[in-house]
Amino acid sequence: MPIDWEGLSRLVPELALVIIFVWFTLERDKRESENDKAGRVEQLKFLDVQRTDFLSALREDNVIYREGMARIAEEVKGNTNVTRELLTLLSQHDQQAREFIHRAEKK
């Protein structure tokens, strides 16, 4: 079977268009892939900064929380001491009142 050179010569422009189309598609995909990688790198950097800032804020809040709780504990301790002193004074007053009433009843 002889080769039909005339028919093949008509396919050359079509083959060239197919080759150009395939090359263009591959280049476009390669560029998109590179852009996606660059975008992912930027996203990872952003997320890393966000994570670092968030953890830093948590640490600061934790310090502030502990300081606040320590202040509250001191206040409670002080209030407990004042309450204890008041209860002692009230007990003394009650004892004195009982003694006064007991003396008044004896008269």
Secondary structure by P-SEA (a helix, b strand, c coil): cccaaaaaaaaaaaaaaaaaaaaaaaaaaaaaaaaaaaaaaaaaaaaaaaaaaaaaaaaaaaaaaaaaaaaaaaaaaaaaaaaaaaaaaaaaaaaaaaaaaaaaaac
